[in-house]
Every structure is written in C-alpha cells, then in structure tokens.
Amino acid sequence: MSTALVKLRPCPESPAFVVHYRPVKPRTRNRLRNVAVAILGVLLVLGGFAYFAVHRAIVTRGAGDVHGGVAADFSLPDSTGTTVTLAGLTAHGPAVLVFYRGYW
C-alpha cells in the first residue's frame, strides 16, 4: 500500500471534483516519521518532568501548619455511627485524627 497525497481540484468539464494522486517520496515519508517520533519523544520527556515535579511538590509539602496545632471542638459520627466529640477524645490524653474517603 503506497501513501499518496490527495488533492481535490474542480474539473471544468463536470460539476464534481477530480481526485489527483501524487505518490509521497520515501524520503519525505521518512522525514515525516522522524519528525513525529521526535515530537512524541519530547512530549514524553516533558510529561515525565511534569509528573516528577508535581509528585515532588506533593511529597515535600508535608503536613504544613496542621502538625502540632490545636483543632476546634467538633462532633462527627465514627465508622459505627456513634457521635464522637473532640473534647471527649482528648479528655484522657492526646488524640489522632484520621480522615478517609469512600468505602474501603
């Protein structure tokens, strides 16, 4: 199967268009393939850099100002449906808050 450039030109004898095929030279085809591979390679490298930059920003961000801070009093249901307050949890010592989303 040979690759060809297709040009549609109006035909003066009829109202329809006539398709003219011009084969693509192998040199041009190789050049187009090399350019496409180069562009994909650059995009792959840039995507890798972007991934690691975002991942590093997330990992190095850490807990921020929350660590060691004092939380406002709240009441929320626990995993069994019982209402738990922060004051009730910290009455006997320090408490650790763990957040989870979804159904695990």
C-alpha positions in Angstrom: 0.0 0.0 0.0 1.6 3.3 -1.0 1.0 6.6 0.7 -0.2 9.4 -1.6 -1.2 13.0 -1.2 -4.7 13.6 -2.3 -5.7 16.9 -3.9 -9.2 17.8 -4.9 -9.4 20.1 -7.9 -12.5 21.3 -9.6 -13.0 19.8 -13.0 -14.1 22.3 -15.7 -16.0 19.6 -17.6 -18.2 18.5 -14.8 -19.6 19.9 -11.5 -17.8 17.2 -9.5 -14.3 17.2 -8.2 -11.5 15.1 -9.6 -9.1 13.4 -7.3 -5.4 13.6 -8.3 -3.0 11.2 -6.6 0.7 12.1 -6.2 2.8 9.5 -4.5 4.8 10.6 -1.5 8.5 10.1 -1.9 10.1 7.7 0.6 12.5 10.5 1.7 9.6 12.7 2.6 7.8 9.9 4.3 10.9 9.1 6.4 11.3 12.8 7.3 7.7 13.0 8.4 8.0 9.8 10.5 11.2 11.1 12.1 9.6 14.5 13.0 6.6 12.6 14.5 8.9 10.4 16.6 10.9 13.4 17.7 7.8 15.3 18.8 6.4 12.3 20.7 9.8 11.8 22.4 9.9 15.5 23.5 6.3 15.2 24.8 7.2 12.0 26.7 10.2 13.7 28.3 8.3 16.8 29.2 5.5 14.7 30.6 8.0 12.8 32.8 9.5 16.0 34.1 6.0 17.4 34.9 5.0 14.2 36.7 8.0 14.2 38.9 7.8 17.9 39.6 4.2 17.6 40.7 4.9 14.4 42.7 7.9 16.1 44.4 5.8 19.1 45.3 3.1 16.8 46.9 5.6 14.7 48.8 7.7 17.6 50.1 4.7 19.7 51.1 4.1 17.6 54.2 1.5 18.3 56.9 2.1 22.1 56.8 0.8 24.1 59.8 -1.6 21.5 61.0 1.1 19.4 62.8 1.1 20.3 66.5 -1.8 22.7 66.1 -5.0 22.8 68.2 -8.2 21.9 66.4 -11.6 23.5 67.1 -14.0 21.3 69.0 -16.3 19.3 66.7 -18.6 16.3 66.8 -18.8 13.7 64.0 -20.1 10.2 63.6 -17.4 7.4 63.7 -17.3 4.3 61.5 -20.0 2.6 63.6 -22.4 5.7 63.6 -21.7 6.8 67.2 -21.3 10.5 67.6 -17.8 11.4 68.8 -16.6 14.8 70.0 -13.0 16.1 70.1 -13.4 17.1 73.7 -14.4 13.6 74.6 -11.4 12.1 72.8 -8.9 14.5 74.4 -10.3 14.2 77.9 -7.9 11.3 78.7 -4.9 12.4 76.5 -3.9 13.4 73.0 -5.9 12.3 70.0 -5.0 11.5 66.4 -7.4 12.4 63.7 -7.5 10.2 60.6 -9.6 11.1 57.6 -10.7 8.6 55.0 -12.9 8.9 52.0 -15.1 6.4 50.3 -15.8 2.8 51.1 -12.7 0.7 51.9 
